[in-house]
Amino acid sequence: MMPWRYGFGSFGGFGMLFGGLLMLLFWVGLIVLGYFLVRALIRAGRASNSVSESNARPAGNRALDIVRERYARGEITKEQFDQMRQDLNE
């Protein structure tokens, strides 16, 4: 009879090592998957709240927000910003 047929099966002591590592990888993977799932759900909730808030604003305020964003990004000059803001407030 072969000595490796006794004890831990045909893998010998390595069967316990690989089994433990596979169990550890399984639980770590499950925790990481849960983390990303919760993170995605939180982001989806924030996105739906911001959409509902933007729909509640009057259209003029949203246009002014866009002009402010463009000015902040440097797409328009101060003079253009002042003129657009004046046009939107009229």
Distance bins in CASP14 RR format, pairs under 12 A and 6 or more apart:
PFRMAT RR
TARGET T0000
AUTHOR 0000-0000-0000
RMODE 2
METHOD distances of the structure
MODEL  1
1 7 0 0 0 0 0 1 0 0 0 0 0
2 9 0 0 0 0 0 1 0 0 0 0 0
2 10 0 0 0 0 1 0 0 0 0 0 0
2 12 0 0 0 0 0 1 0 0 0 0 0
3 9 0 0 0 0 0 1 0 0 0 0 0
3 10 0 0 0 0 0 1 0 0 0 0 0
3 12 0 0 0 0 1 0 0 0 0 0 0
4 10 1 0 0 1 0 0 0 0 0 0 0
4 11 0 0 0 0 1 0 0 0 0 0 0
4 12 1 0 1 0 0 0 0 0 0 0 0
4 13 0 0 0 0 1 0 0 0 0 0 0
4 14 0 0 0 0 0 1 0 0 0 0 0
4 15 0 0 0 0 0 1 0 0 0 0 0
5 11 0 0 0 0 0 1 0 0 0 0 0
5 12 0 0 0 0 1 0 0 0 0 0 0
6 12 0 0 0 0 1 0 0 0 0 0 0
6 13 0 0 0 0 0 1 0 0 0 0 0
7 13 0 0 0 0 1 0 0 0 0 0 0
7 15 0 0 0 0 0 1 0 0 0 0 0
7 16 0 0 0 0 0 1 0 0 0 0 0
8 14 1 0 0 1 0 0 0 0 0 0 0
8 15 1 0 1 0 0 0 0 0 0 0 0
8 16 1 0 1 0 0 0 0 0 0 0 0
8 17 0 0 0 0 1 0 0 0 0 0 0
8 18 0 0 0 0 0 1 0 0 0 0 0
8 19 0 0 0 0 0 1 0 0 0 0 0
9 15 1 0 0 1 0 0 0 0 0 0 0
9 16 0 0 0 0 1 0 0 0 0 0 0
9 18 0 0 0 0 0 1 0 0 0 0 0
11 17 0 0 0 0 1 0 0 0 0 0 0
11 18 1 0 0 1 0 0 0 0 0 0 0
11 19 0 0 0 0 1 0 0 0 0 0 0
12 18 0 0 0 0 0 1 0 0 0 0 0
12 19 0 0 0 0 0 1 0 0 0 0 0
13 19 0 0 0 0 0 1 0 0 0 0 0
13 20 0 0 0 0 0 1 0 0 0 0 0
14 20 0 0 0 0 0 1 0 0 0 0 0
14 21 0 0 0 0 0 1 0 0 0 0 0
14 22 0 0 0 0 0 1 0 0 0 0 0
15 21 0 0 0 0 1 0 0 0 0 0 0
15 22 0 0 0 0 1 0 0 0 0 0 0
15 23 0 0 0 0 0 1 0 0 0 0 0
16 22 0 0 0 0 0 1 0 0 0 0 0
16 23 0 0 0 0 0 1 0 0 0 0 0
17 23 0 0 0 0 0 1 0 0 0 0 0
17 24 0 0 0 0 0 1 0 0 0 0 0
18 24 0 0 0 0 0 1 0 0 0 0 0
18 25 0 0 0 0 0 1 0 0 0 0 0
19 25 0 0 0 0 1 0 0 0 0 0 0
19 26 0 0 0 0 1 0 0 0 0 0 0
20 26 0 0 0 0 1 0 0 0 0 0 0
20 27 0 0 0 0 0 1 0 0 0 0 0
20 28 0 0 0 0 0 1 0 0 0 0 0
21 27 0 0 0 0 0 1 0 0 0 0 0
21 28 0 0 0 0 0 1 0 0 0 0 0
22 28 0 0 0 0 0 1 0 0 0 0 0
22 29 0 0 0 0 0 1 0 0 0 0 0
23 29 0 0 0 0 0 1 0 0 0 0 0
23 30 0 0 0 0 0 1 0 0 0 0 0
24 30 0 0 0 0 0 1 0 0 0 0 0
24 31 0 0 0 0 0 1 0 0 0 0 0
25 31 0 0 0 0 0 1 0 0 0 0 0
25 32 0 0 0 0 0 1 0 0 0 0 0
26 32 0 0 0 0 0 1 0 0 0 0 0
26 33 0 0 0 0 0 1 0 0 0 0 0
27 33 0 0 0 0 0 1 0 0 0 0 0
27 34 0 0 0 0 0 1 0 0 0 0 0
28 34 0 0 0 0 0 1 0 0 0 0 0
28 35 0 0 0 0 0 1 0 0 0 0 0
29 35 0 0 0 0 1 0 0 0 0 0 0
29 36 0 0 0 0 0 1 0 0 0 0 0
29 37 0 0 0 0 0 1 0 0 0 0 0
30 36 0 0 0 0 0 1 0 0 0 0 0
30 37 0 0 0 0 0 1 0 0 0 0 0
31 37 0 0 0 0 0 1 0 0 0 0 0
31 38 0 0 0 0 0 1 0 0 0 0 0
32 38 0 0 0 0 0 1 0 0 0 0 0
32 39 0 0 0 0 0 1 0 0 0 0 0
33 39 0 0 0 0 0 1 0 0 0 0 0
33 40 0 0 0 0 0 1 0 0 0 0 0
34 40 0 0 0 0 1 0 0 0 0 0 0
34 41 0 0 0 0 1 0 0 0 0 0 0
34 42 0 0 0 0 0 1 0 0 0 0 0
35 41 0 0 0 0 0 1 0 0 0 0 0
35 42 0 0 0 0 0 1 0 0 0 0 0
36 42 0 0 0 0 0 1 0 0 0 0 0
36 43 0 0 0 0 0 1 0 0 0 0 0
37 43 0 0 0 0 0 1 0 0 0 0 0
37 44 0 0 0 0 0 1 0 0 0 0 0
38 44 0 0 0 0 0 1 0 0 0 0 0
38 45 0 0 0 0 0 1 0 0 0 0 0
39 45 0 0 0 0 0 1 0 0 0 0 0
39 46 0 0 0 0 0 1 0 0 0 0 0
40 46 0 0 0 0 0 1 0 0 0 0 0
40 47 0 0 0 0 0 1 0 0 0 0 0
41 47 0 0 0 0 0 1 0 0 0 0 0
41 48 0 0 0 0 0 1 0 0 0 0 0
42 48 0 0 0 0 0 1 0 0 0 0 0
42 49 0 0 0 0 0 1 0 0 0 0 0
43 49 0 0 0 0 0 1 0 0 0 0 0
43 50 0 0 0 0 0 1 0 0 0 0 0
44 50 0 0 0 0 0 1 0 0 0 0 0
44 51 0 0 0 0 0 1 0 0 0 0 0
45 51 0 0 0 0 1 0 0 0 0 0 0
45 52 0 0 0 0 0 1 0 0 0 0 0
45 53 0 0 0 0 0 1 0 0 0 0 0
46 52 0 0 0 0 0 1 0 0 0 0 0
46 53 0 0 0 0 0 1 0 0 0 0 0
47 53 0 0 0 0 0 1 0 0 0 0 0
47 54 0 0 0 0 0 1 0 0 0 0 0
48 54 0 0 0 0 0 1 0 0 0 0 0
48 55 0 0 0 0 0 1 0 0 0 0 0
49 55 0 0 0 0 0 1 0 0 0 0 0
49 56 0 0 0 0 0 1 0 0 0 0 0
50 56 0 0 0 0 0 1 0 0 0 0 0
50 57 0 0 0 0 0 1 0 0 0 0 0
51 57 0 0 0 0 0 1 0 0 0 0 0
53 61 0 0 0 0 0 1 0 0 0 0 0
53 62 0 0 0 0 0 1 0 0 0 0 0
53 65 0 0 0 0 0 1 0 0 0 0 0
54 60 0 0 0 0 0 1 0 0 0 0 0
54 61 0 0 0 0 1 0 0 0 0 0 0
54 62 1 0 0 1 0 0 0 0 0 0 0
54 63 0 0 0 0 0 1 0 0 0 0 0
54 65 0 0 0 0 1 0 0 0 0 0 0
54 66 0 0 0 0 0 1 0 0 0 0 0
55 61 0 0 0 0 0 1 0 0 0 0 0
55 62 0 0 0 0 1 0 0 0 0 0 0
56 62 0 0 0 0 0 1 0 0 0 0 0
57 63 0 0 0 0 0 1 0 0 0 0 0
57 64 0 0 0 0 1 0 0 0 0 0 0
57 65 0 0 0 0 1 0 0 0 0 0 0
57 66 0 0 0 0 0 1 0 0 0 0 0
58 64 0 0 0 0 1 0 0 0 0 0 0
58 65 0 0 0 0 0 1 0 0 0 0 0
58 88 0 0 0 0 0 1 0 0 0 0 0
59 65 0 0 0 0 0 1 0 0 0 0 0
59 66 0 0 0 0 0 1 0 0 0 0 0
59 88 0 0 0 0 1 0 0 0 0 0 0
60 66 0 0 0 0 1 0 0 0 0 0 0
60 67 0 0 0 0 0 1 0 0 0 0 0
60 84 0 0 0 0 0 1 0 0 0 0 0
60 85 0 0 0 0 0 1 0 0 0 0 0
60 87 0 0 0 0 0 1 0 0 0 0 0
60 88 1 0 0 1 0 0 0 0 0 0 0
60 89 0 0 0 0 1 0 0 0 0 0 0
60 90 0 0 0 0 0 1 0 0 0 0 0
61 67 0 0 0 0 0 1 0 0 0 0 0
61 68 0 0 0 0 0 1 0 0 0 0 0
61 85 0 0 0 0 0 1 0 0 0 0 0
61 88 0 0 0 0 1 0 0 0 0 0 0
61 89 0 0 0 0 0 1 0 0 0 0 0
62 68 0 0 0 0 0 1 0 0 0 0 0
62 69 0 0 0 0 0 1 0 0 0 0 0
62 88 0 0 0 0 0 1 0 0 0 0 0
63 69 0 0 0 0 0 1 0 0 0 0 0
63 70 0 0 0 0 0 1 0 0 0 0 0
63 84 0 0 0 0 1 0 0 0 0 0 0
63 85 0 0 0 0 1 0 0 0 0 0 0
63 87 0 0 0 0 1 0 0 0 0 0 0
63 88 1 0 1 0 0 0 0 0 0 0 0
63 89 0 0 0 0 0 1 0 0 0 0 0
64 70 0 0 0 0 0 1 0 0 0 0 0
64 71 0 0 0 0 0 1 0 0 0 0 0
64 81 0 0 0 0 0 1 0 0 0 0 0
64 84 0 0 0 0 1 0 0 0 0 0 0
64 85 1 0 0 1 0 0 0 0 0 0 0
64 86 0 0 0 0 0 1 0 0 0 0 0
64 87 0 0 0 0 0 1 0 0 0 0 0
64 88 1 0 1 0 0 0 0 0 0 0 0
64 89 1 0 0 1 0 0 0 0 0 0 0
64 90 0 0 0 0 0 1 0 0 0 0 0
65 71 0 0 0 0 0 1 0 0 0 0 0
65 72 0 0 0 0 0 1 0 0 0 0 0
65 84 0 0 0 0 0 1 0 0 0 0 0
65 85 0 0 0 0 0 1 0 0 0 0 0
65 88 0 0 0 0 0 1 0 0 0 0 0
66 72 0 0 0 0 0 1 0 0 0 0 0
66 73 0 0 0 0 0 1 0 0 0 0 0
66 75 0 0 0 0 0 1 0 0 0 0 0
66 76 0 0 0 0 0 1 0 0 0 0 0
66 81 0 0 0 0 0 1 0 0 0 0 0
66 84 0 0 0 0 1 0 0 0 0 0 0
66 85 0 0 0 0 0 1 0 0 0 0 0
66 88 0 0 0 0 1 0 0 0 0 0 0
67 73 0 0 0 0 0 1 0 0 0 0 0
67 74 0 0 0 0 0 1 0 0 0 0 0
67 75 0 0 0 0 1 0 0 0 0 0 0
67 76 1 0 0 1 0 0 0 0 0 0 0
67 77 0 0 0 0 0 1 0 0 0 0 0
67 78 0 0 0 0 0 1 0 0 0 0 0
67 80 0 0 0 0 1 0 0 0 0 0 0
67 81 1 0 0 1 0 0 0 0 0 0 0
67 82 0 0 0 0 1 0 0 0 0 0 0
67 83 0 0 0 0 1 0 0 0 0 0 0
67 84 1 0 1 0 0 0 0 0 0 0 0
67 85 1 0 0 1 0 0 0 0 0 0 0
67 86 0 0 0 0 0 1 0 0 0 0 0
67 87 0 0 0 0 1 0 0 0 0 0 0
67 88 1 0 0 1 0 0 0 0 0 0 0
67 89 0 0 0 0 0 1 0 0 0 0 0
68 74 0 0 0 0 0 1 0 0 0 0 0
68 75 0 0 0 0 0 1 0 0 0 0 0
68 76 0 0 0 0 0 1 0 0 0 0 0
68 81 1 0 0 1 0 0 0 0 0 0 0
68 82 0 0 0 0 0 1 0 0 0 0 0
68 84 0 0 0 0 1 0 0 0 0 0 0
68 85 0 0 0 0 1 0 0 0 0 0 0
68 88 0 0 0 0 0 1 0 0 0 0 0
69 75 0 0 0 0 1 0 0 0 0 0 0
69 76 0 0 0 0 0 1 0 0 0 0 0
69 81 0 0 0 0 0 1 0 0 0 0 0
69 84 0 0 0 0 0 1 0 0 0 0 0
70 76 1 0 1 0 0 0 0 0 0 0 0
70 77 0 0 0 0 0 1 0 0 0 0 0
70 78 0 0 0 0 0 1 0 0 0 0 0
70 80 0 0 0 0 1 0 0 0 0 0 0
70 81 1 0 0 1 0 0 0 0 0 0 0
70 84 0 0 0 0 1 0 0 0 0 0 0
70 85 0 0 0 0 0 1 0 0 0 0 0
71 77 0 0 0 0 1 0 0 0 0 0 0
71 78 1 0 0 1 0 0 0 0 0 0 0
71 79 0 0 0 0 0 1 0 0 0 0 0
71 80 1 0 0 1 0 0 0 0 0 0 0
71 81 1 0 1 0 0 0 0 0 0 0 0
71 82 0 0 0 0 1 0 0 0 0 0 0
71 83 0 0 0 0 0 1 0 0 0 0 0
71 84 0 0 0 0 1 0 0 0 0 0 0
71 85 0 0 0 0 1 0 0 0 0 0 0
72 78 0 0 0 0 0 1 0 0 0 0 0
72 81 0 0 0 0 1 0 0 0 0 0 0
73 81 0 0 0 0 0 1 0 0 0 0 0
74 80 0 0 0 0 0 1 0 0 0 0 0
74 81 0 0 0 0 1 0 0 0 0 0 0
75 81 0 0 0 0 1 0 0 0 0 0 0
75 84 0 0 0 0 0 1 0 0 0 0 0
76 82 0 0 0 0 1 0 0 0 0 0 0
76 83 0 0 0 0 1 0 0 0 0 0 0
76 84 1 0 0 1 0 0 0 0 0 0 0
76 85 0 0 0 0 0 1 0 0 0 0 0
77 83 0 0 0 0 1 0 0 0 0 0 0
77 84 0 0 0 0 0 1 0 0 0 0 0
78 84 0 0 0 0 0 1 0 0 0 0 0
78 85 0 0 0 0 0 1 0 0 0 0 0
79 85 0 0 0 0 0 1 0 0 0 0 0
79 86 0 0 0 0 0 1 0 0 0 0 0
80 86 0 0 0 0 0 1 0 0 0 0 0
80 87 0 0 0 0 0 1 0 0 0 0 0
81 87 0 0 0 0 0 1 0 0 0 0 0
81 88 0 0 0 0 0 1 0 0 0 0 0
82 88 0 0 0 0 0 1 0 0 0 0 0
82 89 0 0 0 0 0 1 0 0 0 0 0
83 89 0 0 0 0 0 1 0 0 0 0 0
83 90 0 0 0 0 0 1 0 0 0 0 0
84 90 0 0 0 0 0 1 0 0 0 0 0
END
